[in-house]
Amino acid sequence: MTKTVLIVDDEPDLVTTLEYNLQQDGYETRTALDGKTALECAHQKPYPDLIVLDVMLPDISGTEVCRQIRSDEEIGHIPVMMLTAKGDEIDRVVGFELGADDYMNKPFSTRELLLRIRAILRRAGAVPLEKEEDSFVFGCLKLDKAAHRMWVEEEEVQVTALEFRLVETFLVRKGRVQTRDTLLLDVWGYDAAVTTRTVDTHIKRLRQKLGAAGKYIETIRGVGYRFTSVPS
């Protein structure tokens, strides 16, 4: 099935370039030049499979658009790739903390953008890495793979596709240390050239979302992370 990408940027020339390259790569596209239109397009059915979202927009900031998307039950699952001309680390951190799946600085390589989009879409529809089960129950955490839903202490937790896959990966590898490079490769689909700060930022946000189950993710200083082998 053809995937649809929503392109949100206030630079018409860049939108046209991205639209052309994405269509050449087999995607359908929608476009928006401001945040208000972006939110309207994101709600149009069928929902887009991914949103490429610029931080600097003329009405609503890209980070606010991302926040509204993530807080919306209908479209909160859609992966978001953020673009920025700023290049400051703080902007990347804020974007990730709001639930962005990836981040690229302008100017960027169109080829790299396409590769990252493929990686995001691949993991959004991926199956478990090591074994297939319909559900996992671990202490106060329950994960239903088929329904793509997660609960902590019987209360449903809204997570992104990447966060779901991250928890799933930890569960099937519980008790085993996962380095940041391993998680980047197996969950994000990137090699070690991508900054491992991406992993740390997502883990921090994920722990907050998981509440009482956040303690299951242990930090192994200087190495990476480990999902505890038994619930406490």
VENPEVEN-V352613 format. One record per pair of residues at least 24 apart in sequence whose ideal C-beta (glycine too) atoms are under 10 Angstrom apart, sorted by the first residue. I is the first residue (numbers start at 1). J is the second residue. Records with the same first field share a line. If there is no record, write none. Layout:
I->J, J
This chain:
1->46, 49, 125
2->26, 27, 28, 49
3->27, 28, 29, 48, 49, 50, 117, 118, 121, 124, 125
4->28, 29, 30, 41, 44, 46, 47, 48, 49, 50, 51
5->29, 30, 31, 48, 49, 50, 51, 52, 79, 81, 117, 121
6->30, 31, 32, 37, 38, 41, 42, 44, 47, 48, 49, 50, 51, 52, 53, 78, 80
7->31, 32, 33, 38, 41, 48, 50, 51, 52, 53, 54, 81, 83
8->32, 33, 34, 35, 37, 38, 39, 41, 42, 51, 52, 53, 54, 57, 62, 65, 80, 82, 83
9->33, 34, 38, 52, 53, 54, 55, 56, 57, 62, 83, 106
10->34, 35, 54, 56, 57, 58, 59, 62
11->54, 56, 83, 85, 106
14->54, 83, 106, 107
15->52, 54
17->110
18->52, 83, 110, 113, 114, 117
20->110
21->110, 111, 113, 114
22->50, 52, 110, 113, 114, 117
24->114
25->110, 111, 114, 117, 118
27->114, 117, 118, 121
32->57, 65
33->57, 58, 59
34->58, 59, 60, 65
35->59, 60, 61, 62, 63, 64, 65, 66, 68
36->60, 65
38->62, 65, 66, 68, 69
39->64, 65, 68, 69, 72, 75
42->68, 69, 72, 74, 75, 78, 80
43->69, 72, 74, 75
44->75
45->74
47->74, 75, 77, 78
48->75, 78, 79
49->78, 79, 117, 120, 121, 124, 125
50->78, 79, 80, 81, 101, 102, 117, 118, 120, 121, 124, 161
51->75, 78, 79, 80, 81, 82, 100, 101
52->79, 80, 81, 82, 83, 102, 104, 113, 116, 117
53->80, 81, 82, 83, 84, 95, 100
54->82, 83, 84, 85, 106
55->82, 83, 84, 85, 86, 91, 92, 94, 95, 100, 103, 106
56->83, 84, 85, 86, 91, 106
61->94
62->91, 95, 98, 100
63->91, 94, 95, 97, 98, 100
64->98
65->98
66->94, 95, 96, 97, 98, 99, 100, 101
67->94, 97, 98, 99, 100
68->98
69->98, 99, 100, 160
70->98, 99, 100, 158, 159, 160
71->98, 99, 158
72->158
73->156, 158
76->158, 159, 160
77->124, 148, 158, 159, 160, 161, 164
78->124, 160, 161
79->117, 120, 121, 123, 124, 160, 161, 162
80->120, 160, 162
81->113, 116, 117, 120
83->108, 113
84->108
89->195, 197
92->195, 197, 198, 201
93->197, 198, 200, 201, 204
94->201
95->201
96->197, 198, 199, 200, 201, 202, 204, 205
97->201, 202, 204, 205, 208
98->205
99->158, 159, 160, 162, 163, 202, 205, 209
100->160, 162, 198, 201, 202
101->160, 161, 162, 163, 188, 198, 202
102->162, 188, 189, 190, 194, 198
103->194, 195, 198, 201
115->189, 190
116->188, 189, 190, 194
118->189
119->188, 189, 190, 194
120->161, 162, 188, 189
121->161, 189
122->189
123->161, 162, 164, 165, 166, 169, 186, 187, 188, 189
124->148, 160, 161, 162, 164, 165
125->161, 165
126->161, 164, 165, 168, 169, 186, 187, 189
127->165, 168
128->165, 168, 169, 171, 172
129->165, 168, 169, 172, 173, 186, 187
130->168, 169, 171, 172, 173, 186
131->172
132->172
133->168, 171, 172
136->167, 168, 170, 171, 172, 174
137->171, 231
138->167, 170, 171, 174, 213, 216, 227, 228, 229, 230, 231
139->212, 213, 215, 216, 228, 230, 231, 232
140->210, 211, 212, 213, 215, 216, 231
141->167, 170, 171, 210, 211, 212, 213, 214, 216, 227, 231
142->213
143->167, 168, 171
150->209, 210, 213
151->213
152->209, 210, 211, 212, 213, 214
153->211, 212, 213
155->211, 212
157->206, 209, 210, 211, 213
158->209
159->205, 206, 209, 210
160->202, 205, 206, 209
162->187, 188, 189, 202, 206
163->187, 202, 203, 205, 206, 209, 210
164->206
165->189
166->199, 202, 203, 206, 217, 225
167->206, 209, 210, 213, 216, 217, 227
169->227
170->203, 206, 216, 217, 218, 225, 226, 227, 228
171->216, 227
172->227
173->226, 227
174->216, 226, 227, 228, 229, 230, 231
175->226, 227, 228, 229, 230
176->226, 227, 229
177->218, 220, 223, 224, 225, 226, 227
178->217, 220, 223, 224, 225, 226, 227
179->220, 223, 224, 225
180->223, 224, 225
181->224
182->224, 225
183->224, 225
196->224
199->224, 225
200->224, 225
